[in-house]
C-alpha cells in the first residue's frame, strides 16, 4: 500500500480543468483565454495559468494570433499507436504551404499504393510555371523522387514486387534496369533523400524525403519539384536539407519522435 498522500481537492480540480481545456480546444479548434475562462467558469488569470502549464508541456500552443490557443503536438505524441492513421493531407498542408512559399516551387506529399505512387496534397510556390494539379494522380515509383524514397524504405517484398515488373522508360534519363535502380535505392536509404533529374518528364527535376509515422516506418514522401533550369542538380543537396526538415516536421505531427 502506497504511503504517498492523496492529492488534495485543489490539485484534482486543477487537473480536471486542464483536461477540460483540451476538450474545449478539440471541440472549438482554437480559443482565447477569456473564452476558455468563461467556459470553465473561472477567472481569466486562472485560465492563463493552466494554459501556461499545458503550453510548457507541448499540449497546447499559441496560434498565429497571440493569445489564441490550439492543441499542440504533445497531444499527437500521446496518441502513439494511432497517430499513423491521422490525415496526412491535413497534417502536412501547412508545412507544404510554407516550403512552397520559401522555395517558390511545387511541393507534394505522396504515398505508395500497391505499385503506384499517389499524390495526396499539393502546394504551389510563386515561381511555379505550371498550374497542373497532381493530387490524385498516380505516378511510377521508379521515375519519381517520391517513388524512389517510398521504394527505398518499403518492406523488401514490396520493393521486390515493383522491381520484378517491367520498368517503363519515360525519358532518355529514366532508370529501367533493375540493377541500377537497386543501387539508386540503396543510395537513397543511405542519404535519407532521393531525387530525379528529367526521369519522368523532360525538363522536370524533383527532390524528396521520407515522412515517418509514430512507429518510425516511412508512411509517405514529401517532394519539391520544378523546372530543371531552376532546380538544377547542383542545388539538390541544399534543397534536400530543407525538404528533410519539412518532412521531419510532418513526421512529428504524425507522432514520430526522432
Kinemage of the C-alpha trace (Angstrom):
@kinemage 1
@onewidth
@group {chain A} dominant
@subgroup {mainchain}
@vectorlist {calphas} color= white
{ca unk a 1} P 0.000 0.000 0.000
{ca unk a 2} L 1.408 3.398 -1.024
{ca unk a 3} L 2.376 5.886 1.673
{ca unk a 4} L 2.006 8.818 -0.733
{ca unk a 5} L -0.598 11.341 0.409
{ca unk a 6} L -3.834 11.595 -1.528
{ca unk a 7} L -3.945 14.620 -3.835
{ca unk a 8} L -5.898 17.491 -2.362
{ca unk a 9} L -9.179 18.793 -3.816
{ca unk a 10} L -7.443 21.830 -5.337
{ca unk a 11} L -4.978 19.666 -7.287
{ca unk a 12} L -7.723 17.337 -8.540
{ca unk a 13} L -9.732 20.376 -9.603
{ca unk a 14} L -6.740 21.796 -11.500
{ca unk a 15} L -6.234 18.509 -13.351
{ca unk a 16} L -9.915 18.396 -14.209
{ca unk a 17} L -9.810 21.943 -15.529
{ca unk a 18} L -6.661 21.269 -17.577
{ca unk a 19} L -8.336 18.274 -19.222
{ca unk a 20} L -11.421 20.381 -19.839
{ca unk a 21} L -9.247 22.916 -21.676
{ca unk a 22} L -8.018 20.177 -24.011
{ca unk a 23} L -11.595 19.143 -24.690
{ca unk a 24} L -12.612 22.753 -25.351
{ca unk a 25} L -9.779 23.214 -27.852
{ca unk a 26} L -10.542 19.882 -29.513
{ca unk a 27} L -14.140 20.991 -29.977
{ca unk a 28} L -13.520 24.629 -30.938
{ca unk a 29} L -10.193 24.212 -32.785
{ca unk a 30} L -8.901 27.390 -31.136
{ca unk a 31} L -9.963 29.777 -28.390
{ca unk a 32} L -8.728 32.756 -26.410
{ca unk a 33} L -8.010 32.918 -22.700
{ca unk a 34} L -11.206 34.834 -21.970
{ca unk a 35} L -13.359 32.333 -23.878
{ca unk a 36} L -11.737 29.386 -22.114
{ca unk a 37} L -12.127 31.003 -18.703
{ca unk a 38} L -15.791 31.655 -19.425
{ca unk a 39} L -16.419 28.020 -20.399
{ca unk a 40} L -14.584 26.756 -17.319
{ca unk a 41} L -16.312 29.246 -15.071
{ca unk a 42} L -13.015 30.627 -13.755
{ca unk a 43} L -11.218 33.974 -13.795
{ca unk a 44} L -9.095 34.779 -16.842
{ca unk a 45} L -5.906 34.648 -14.735
{ca unk a 46} L -6.684 31.082 -13.632
{ca unk a 47} L -7.275 30.003 -17.231
{ca unk a 48} L -3.998 31.652 -18.234
{ca unk a 49} L -2.008 29.779 -15.565
{ca unk a 50} L -3.483 26.446 -16.664
{ca unk a 51} L -2.745 27.217 -20.313
{ca unk a 52} L 0.833 28.186 -19.442
{ca unk a 53} L 1.427 24.768 -17.853
{ca unk a 54} L -0.138 22.946 -20.804
{ca unk a 55} L 1.912 25.037 -23.223
{ca unk a 56} L 5.151 24.278 -21.365
{ca unk a 57} L 4.461 20.560 -21.883
{ca unk a 58} L 3.536 20.977 -25.547
{ca unk a 59} L -0.126 20.044 -25.135
{ca unk a 60} L -1.321 23.438 -26.352
{ca unk a 61} L 0.319 26.098 -28.476
{ca unk a 62} L -0.448 29.663 -29.378
{ca unk a 63} L -1.818 30.203 -32.842
{ca unk a 64} L -0.524 32.920 -35.170
{ca unk a 65} L -2.834 35.319 -33.378
{ca unk a 66} L -1.142 35.686 -29.990
{ca unk a 67} L -3.409 34.935 -27.065
{ca unk a 68} L -5.358 32.361 -29.063
{ca unk a 69} L -4.611 28.722 -28.263
{ca unk a 70} L -4.977 25.406 -30.066
{ca unk a 71} L -3.960 21.817 -29.365
{ca unk a 72} L -0.216 21.186 -29.575
{ca unk a 73} L 1.921 18.319 -30.819
{ca unk a 74} L 2.152 16.824 -27.323
{ca unk a 75} L -1.381 15.547 -27.800
{ca unk a 76} L -0.343 13.837 -31.051
{ca unk a 77} L 2.612 12.147 -29.373
{ca unk a 78} L 0.329 10.748 -26.696
{ca unk a 79} L -1.767 9.188 -29.415
{ca unk a 80} L 1.204 6.927 -30.185
{ca unk a 81} L -0.036 3.851 -31.954
{ca unk a 82} L -2.960 5.561 -33.667
{ca unk a 83} L -1.044 8.663 -34.772
{ca unk a 84} L -0.011 6.984 -38.034
{ca unk a 85} L -3.651 6.931 -39.055
{ca unk a 86} L -4.014 10.703 -38.844
{ca unk a 87} L -4.908 12.503 -42.024
{ca unk a 88} L -1.577 13.071 -43.749
{ca unk a 89} L -3.001 15.695 -46.035
{ca unk a 90} L -4.351 17.739 -43.143
{ca unk a 91} L -1.201 17.396 -41.058
{ca unk a 92} L 1.116 18.252 -43.933
{ca unk a 93} L -0.786 21.030 -45.680
{ca unk a 94} L 0.571 23.931 -43.621
{ca unk a 95} L 4.136 22.587 -43.854
{ca unk a 96} L 3.855 22.195 -47.633
{ca unk a 97} L 2.457 25.719 -47.999
{ca unk a 98} L 5.410 27.174 -46.075
{ca unk a 99} L 8.016 25.209 -48.033
{ca unk a 100} L 6.386 26.090 -51.363
{ca unk a 101} L 6.376 29.771 -50.401
{ca unk a 102} L 10.001 29.529 -49.276
{ca unk a 103} L 11.313 27.782 -52.395
{ca unk a 104} L 8.831 29.150 -54.895
{ca unk a 105} L 8.282 25.656 -56.323
{ca unk a 106} L 5.600 22.947 -56.175
{ca unk a 107} L 5.526 20.750 -53.064
{ca unk a 108} L 3.685 17.425 -52.823
{ca unk a 109} L 3.047 14.645 -50.337
{ca unk a 110} L 2.651 11.176 -51.825
{ca unk a 111} L 2.004 7.652 -50.604
{ca unk a 112} L 2.672 4.218 -52.082
{ca unk a 113} L -0.497 2.439 -53.199
{ca unk a 114} L 0.423 -1.014 -54.441
{ca unk a 115} L 2.919 -0.489 -57.236
{ca unk a 116} L 1.979 3.151 -57.881
{ca unk a 117} L 2.630 6.448 -56.154
{ca unk a 118} L -0.407 8.614 -55.370
{ca unk a 119} L -0.107 12.323 -54.641
{ca unk a 120} L -2.444 13.353 -51.803
{ca unk a 121} L -1.681 17.049 -51.330
{ca unk a 122} L -0.034 19.849 -53.260
{ca unk a 123} L 1.103 23.416 -52.644
{ca unk a 124} L 2.344 25.762 -55.348
{ca unk a 125} L 5.035 28.373 -54.922
{ca unk a 126} L 5.029 31.770 -56.559
{ca unk a 127} L 7.632 30.747 -59.150
{ca unk a 128} L 5.750 27.619 -60.224
{ca unk a 129} L 5.435 27.623 -64.000
{ca unk a 130} L 2.516 25.206 -64.186
{ca unk a 131} L -0.971 25.079 -62.727
{ca unk a 132} L -1.182 21.303 -63.119
{ca unk a 133} L -2.829 19.575 -60.170
{ca unk a 134} L -1.000 16.380 -59.205
{ca unk a 135} L -3.412 15.468 -56.388
{ca unk a 136} L -4.929 12.038 -57.007
{ca unk a 137} L -2.634 11.361 -59.929
{ca unk a 138} L -0.795 8.028 -59.967
{ca unk a 139} L 2.858 8.104 -60.949
{ca unk a 140} L 5.510 5.388 -61.385
{ca unk a 141} L 7.738 4.830 -58.357
{ca unk a 142} L 10.919 4.193 -60.342
{ca unk a 143} L 10.771 7.523 -62.186
{ca unk a 144} L 9.763 9.956 -59.443
{ca unk a 145} L 11.635 11.283 -56.407
{ca unk a 146} L 8.784 10.396 -54.025
{ca unk a 147} L 8.566 6.945 -55.551
{ca unk a 148} L 12.270 6.301 -55.068
{ca unk a 149} L 12.019 7.325 -51.405
{ca unk a 150} L 8.944 5.175 -50.807
{ca unk a 151} L 10.540 2.176 -52.537
{ca unk a 152} L 13.862 2.640 -50.756
{ca unk a 153} L 12.211 2.414 -47.336
{ca unk a 154} L 9.466 -0.074 -48.242
{ca unk a 155} L 9.490 -3.656 -46.904
{ca unk a 156} L 11.607 -5.964 -49.054
{ca unk a 157} L 8.622 -7.898 -50.550
{ca unk a 158} L 7.042 -4.633 -51.735
{ca unk a 159} L 10.265 -3.387 -53.256
{ca unk a 160} L 10.978 -6.738 -54.922
{ca unk a 161} L 7.489 -6.869 -56.443
{ca unk a 162} L 7.922 -3.457 -58.074
{ca unk a 163} L 11.423 -4.236 -59.335
{ca unk a 164} L 10.148 -7.502 -60.838
{ca unk a 165} L 7.783 -5.604 -63.137
{ca unk a 166} L 8.904 -4.175 -66.494
{ca unk a 167} L 10.118 -0.627 -65.861
{ca unk a 168} L 8.698 1.831 -68.387
{ca unk a 169} L 11.010 4.362 -69.970
{ca unk a 170} L 9.512 7.878 -69.955
{ca unk a 171} L 12.589 9.882 -70.991
{ca unk a 172} L 16.165 9.053 -72.001
{ca unk a 173} L 17.156 9.530 -68.334
{ca unk a 174} L 14.644 7.050 -66.841
{ca unk a 175} L 16.248 4.200 -64.879
{ca unk a 176} L 14.850 0.997 -66.374
{ca unk a 177} L 17.491 -1.515 -65.331
{ca unk a 178} L 16.753 -3.412 -62.119
{ca unk a 179} L 20.406 -3.323 -61.067
{ca unk a 180} L 20.901 0.414 -61.496
{ca unk a 181} L 17.592 1.153 -59.775
{ca unk a 182} L 18.524 -1.087 -56.846
{ca unk a 183} L 21.826 0.786 -56.483
{ca unk a 184} L 19.921 4.071 -56.623
{ca unk a 185} L 17.527 2.945 -53.864
{ca unk a 186} L 20.455 1.906 -51.675
{ca unk a 187} L 21.905 5.401 -52.135
{ca unk a 188} L 18.554 6.944 -51.187
{ca unk a 189} L 18.424 4.940 -47.960
{ca unk a 190} L 21.953 5.980 -47.113
{ca unk a 191} L 21.463 9.679 -47.871
{ca unk a 192} L 17.938 9.968 -46.456
{ca unk a 193} L 16.611 11.642 -49.602
{ca unk a 194} L 16.042 10.893 -53.253
{ca unk a 195} L 15.920 12.832 -56.496
{ca unk a 196} L 15.048 12.640 -60.165
{ca unk a 197} L 16.592 14.623 -62.989
{ca unk a 198} L 14.304 14.659 -66.028
{ca unk a 199} L 13.451 10.982 -65.464
{ca unk a 200} L 9.652 11.290 -65.648
{ca unk a 201} L 9.270 14.424 -67.731
{ca unk a 202} L 11.925 16.195 -69.780
{ca unk a 203} L 12.713 19.492 -68.063
{ca unk a 204} L 11.329 18.463 -64.649
{ca unk a 205} L 13.530 17.796 -61.600
{ca unk a 206} L 12.500 16.848 -58.060
{ca unk a 207} L 13.864 16.089 -54.589
{ca unk a 208} L 12.022 14.091 -51.894
{ca unk a 209} L 12.451 12.938 -48.284
{ca unk a 210} L 10.586 10.388 -46.140
{ca unk a 211} L 7.738 11.114 -43.729
{ca unk a 212} L 7.590 8.682 -40.812
{ca unk a 213} L 4.682 7.543 -38.680
{ca unk a 214} L 4.618 7.112 -34.915
{ca unk a 215} L 6.303 3.684 -35.153
{ca unk a 216} L 9.166 5.023 -37.270
{ca unk a 217} L 8.074 3.418 -40.523
{ca unk a 218} L 8.003 5.532 -43.681
{ca unk a 219} L 4.363 6.291 -44.489
{ca unk a 220} L 4.768 8.965 -47.171
{ca unk a 221} L 7.232 11.170 -49.008
{ca unk a 222} L 7.402 14.949 -49.282
{ca unk a 223} L 8.839 16.333 -52.504
{ca unk a 224} L 9.639 19.613 -54.188
{ca unk a 225} L 9.655 19.774 -57.978
{ca unk a 226} L 10.471 22.434 -60.515
{ca unk a 227} L 11.957 23.120 -63.919
{ca unk a 228} L 15.442 21.740 -64.454
{ca unk a 229} L 16.839 25.171 -65.360
{ca unk a 230} L 15.899 26.439 -61.876
{ca unk a 231} L 16.019 23.278 -59.745
{ca unk a 232} L 19.328 22.049 -61.144
{ca unk a 233} L 21.269 19.024 -59.934
{ca unk a 234} L 23.951 21.148 -58.282
{ca unk a 235} L 21.295 22.541 -55.931
{ca unk a 236} L 19.921 19.126 -54.913
{ca unk a 237} L 21.935 18.728 -51.660
{ca unk a 238} L 20.902 22.156 -50.343
{ca unk a 239} L 17.284 21.669 -51.415
{ca unk a 240} L 17.347 18.236 -49.774
{ca unk a 241} L 18.249 19.764 -46.397
{ca unk a 242} L 15.118 21.902 -46.473
{ca unk a 243} L 12.934 19.071 -47.733
{ca unk a 244} L 14.248 16.775 -44.978
{ca unk a 245} L 13.459 19.435 -42.367
{ca unk a 246} L 9.908 19.864 -43.707
{ca unk a 247} L 9.343 16.108 -43.899
{ca unk a 248} L 10.631 15.825 -40.330
{ca unk a 249} L 8.100 18.396 -39.169
{ca unk a 250} L 5.263 16.433 -40.756
{ca unk a 251} L 6.657 13.263 -39.171
{ca unk a 252} L 6.497 14.986 -35.781
{ca unk a 253} L 2.888 15.924 -36.440
{ca unk a 254} L 2.249 12.258 -37.182
{ca unk a 255} L 3.607 11.277 -33.773
{ca unk a 256} L 7.166 10.307 -34.721
{ca unk a 257} L 9.764 11.154 -32.084
{ca unk a 258} L 13.294 11.287 -33.534
